[in-house]
Amino acid sequence: MNSRAKGQRGERMWRDQLREAGFTGARRGQQYAGSPDSPDVICPELPTIHFEVKFVENLNLHKAMEQACRDCSEDQIPVVAHKKSRTPWLITMKAEDWLNLIKETDLPQ
């Protein structure tokens, strides 16, 4: 499988992961916008999240995060959703953004 096809497969897998979690509006971004700054996956229920999706065995995480930061708008949180084959999805985001989200969440004491 070539890298582009694998990337598209990863985007569909992340879209499906979001849909299974109840975010039914999730869809691949490039097929709709086609511009280099559109997110890999768009989720209308999470409009402040810009998803960069990586489905690779050896990920340069800092480079992927730089891409997400560069491509997202000023009012969005850049997030890298990534996985290797036969492993669960992981999410990477800036600590500042994560801490802000946690502050807004009603966590059990």
C-alpha positions in Angstrom: 0.0 0.0 0.0 1.5 3.4 -0.9 1.8 6.1 1.6 -1.0 8.2 0.2 -3.5 5.3 0.3 -2.3 4.5 3.8 -2.9 8.1 4.9 -6.4 8.1 3.5 -7.1 4.8 5.2 -5.9 6.3 8.5 -8.2 9.3 8.0 -11.2 7.0 7.4 -10.3 5.0 10.5 -10.0 8.2 12.7 -13.3 9.4 11.2 -14.9 6.1 12.1 -13.4 6.3 15.6 -15.0 9.7 16.1 -18.3 8.4 14.8 -18.3 5.4 17.1 -17.7 7.9 20.0 -20.9 9.7 19.0 -19.5 12.4 16.8 -21.7 11.4 13.9 -20.8 14.4 11.6 -17.1 13.5 11.4 -15.8 13.3 7.8 -12.6 13.4 5.9 -11.5 17.0 5.1 -9.5 16.8 2.0 -12.2 15.3 -0.1 -14.4 18.4 0.6 -12.0 21.3 0.6 -8.9 20.1 -1.2 -6.7 22.9 0.2 -3.4 22.3 1.9 -4.7 23.9 5.1 -7.9 21.9 5.6 -7.8 19.4 8.4 -7.5 15.7 7.6 -10.8 15.0 9.5 -13.5 17.6 10.1 -15.8 17.1 13.1 -18.7 19.7 13.3 -19.4 18.7 16.9 -15.8 19.6 17.8 -15.3 22.9 15.8 -12.4 24.1 17.8 -10.3 21.0 17.1 -8.0 20.8 14.1 -7.2 17.1 13.4 -3.9 16.1 11.7 -4.1 12.3 11.2 -1.0 10.1 11.0 -1.2 6.4 10.3 2.5 5.4 10.2 5.0 3.1 11.9 7.6 5.7 12.6 6.2 9.2 13.3 8.1 12.3 13.7 5.7 13.7 16.3 7.2 17.1 16.5 7.0 17.6 12.8 3.4 16.4 12.7 2.5 18.8 15.6 4.2 21.7 13.7 2.1 20.9 10.7 -1.1 20.8 12.8 -0.1 24.2 14.4 0.7 25.7 11.0 -2.5 24.5 9.4 -5.1 25.3 12.0 -6.8 28.6 12.4 -6.1 30.9 15.4 -9.3 29.8 17.2 -8.6 26.1 16.9 -6.6 23.6 19.0 -4.1 21.6 16.9 -4.4 17.9 17.6 -2.4 15.0 16.1 -4.4 11.7 16.1 -1.9 8.9 15.4 -1.5 5.2 15.4 0.7 2.4 14.3 -0.7 -0.9 12.9 -2.3 -3.1 15.5 -2.1 -0.4 18.2 -4.8 2.0 19.7 -5.2 5.6 18.6 -3.2 8.2 20.5 -3.7 11.9 20.7 -1.0 14.5 21.0 -1.6 18.1 21.8 0.2 21.0 23.4 0.2 20.8 27.2 -1.3 24.3 27.5 -4.3 23.3 25.3 -4.7 20.0 27.3 -4.6 21.9 30.6 -7.2 24.4 29.4 -9.5 21.5 28.3 -9.1 19.7 31.6 -10.0 22.9 33.5 -13.3 23.0 31.6 -14.0 19.3 32.4 -16.0 18.3 35.4 -13.6 15.6 36.7 -14.5 13.5 39.8 -12.6 14.5 42.9 
